Amino acid sequence: MHRNKIVSREDWFQAHKAHLAREKELTRLRERIAAERRGLPWLRIRKDYVFETEQGPKKLTDLFGANSQLIVYHFMFGPGCTHHCEGCSFLADHIDGANQHLRHHDVTLVVISRAPLAELAPYKRRMGWKFDWVSSYASDFNFDMQVSFTDKQIAAGDTTYNFETRPRTSRELPGTSVFYKDESGEIFLTFLSRARGGEAQIGAYDYLDMTPKGRNENGPYHGLMDWVRLHDEYQDKQAAPTNCCD
């Protein structure tokens, strides 16, 4: 690893003080973008989606519980999928800590995948996760949220993801969708993030970004697949990662 310039304490202090101005600029920009996000238009949800949960069938309105805001993480796990997505699992490792606080601040967080609940439950137990993980297998929810695609869509190249329509080969992709339920019970889609938008939910990246080596994703994929493993597999030699559910 290349070693940076070594300077006096005073020069070190002045350099880091100057950089702090840039950090503050980023913080203020993030706040402005968050305000713009909260001002975006909403989409009324008219379908009556039903999900398979550990407590039995539930509608979308039931997933809110006592809260008016619902965050859904779309975990890449399609029916019959035997590969566990390292990226989704990496993000999921960060959910339970935040969820201890979110549920007390008018926010419910639920993970949704298209695989039947019987396929999701064993992996959830293995990972030791506590969050609610439900199945959308019997509904169009994942397809309407544009995180799952039919064979017909893939064959036609008619796959829209992250507001972009282009040919894709993956049947399942990750993302986050946010909903609001008003006093009358109407539900609205207020925001969604896809692709690298999920990085904001991965606190480990913030730690790495403070270190001299940073994320240290130097190949062959130049992303989290270079190093991230399921948290119970770090001691094992890993085969080259594959795309989930292709």
C-alpha positions, 0 to 999 in steps of 0.5 A: 500500500502506498504511504501518504506524505508524513508531515508535522503536527501543525501541517497535519492539523491544517490539512485535516481542518481544511478537509473538514469543510468538505465533509461539512459541505457533503453533510449539508448536501445530504440534508438538502437531498433528503429534504428534496426526497421528502418533497417528491410526489407519491403514487397511490397503491391500489392493489390489495397485495397479500403476503405469506408471513410467520403469523399467516397471510397478511395484506400490505396494510397489515405490514405497517403494524401500528406505524404509518410508515413502512420500509421494504427491503427487496432481498434477492431470493427467488423461488427455488434459489439455492445461492444466498446473495452476499450483497443482500445478506451484507445489507441485511446484517445491518437491519436489526440494530437500526430496527430497534429504534425505527419501530419506536419512531413510526417506521416499520421495516420488513424484508420481502422476497418472492421465494415461499416462506418455507425457503426463507425461514431456514436461511433467516435462522442460520443468519440469526436475523430477527427482522420480519421476512415475508414472502410475496410469492402469491402476489404481483408485488415484486413485479409491480415494484420492478425488482422481479422479472418474468421469463417473458420480460427477460426474453423481450428485454423489457425489464425496467429497474432503477428507472431504466429499461434495458435487457437484463438476465437476472430474475431478481434484483435488490432495492428498497421501497418506502410507503406511507399509510394515511388516516383513511388507510390509503397507501402510497409509494413515496420513494424507492432506491435501487442498485447502489442506492442500498449502500446508504443502508450499509454502515460498514461502508462508512467505517471502511471509508474512514480507513486508509485502504477505504473499501479496498475493492480492487478486483476482480469485480471492483465491488463488494463481491471482491471481499464480502462473504456471508458472515458465517463463512469468512473462515472458509475458502470461497468459490468465485461468486455467481449472480443470484437466481440467473 
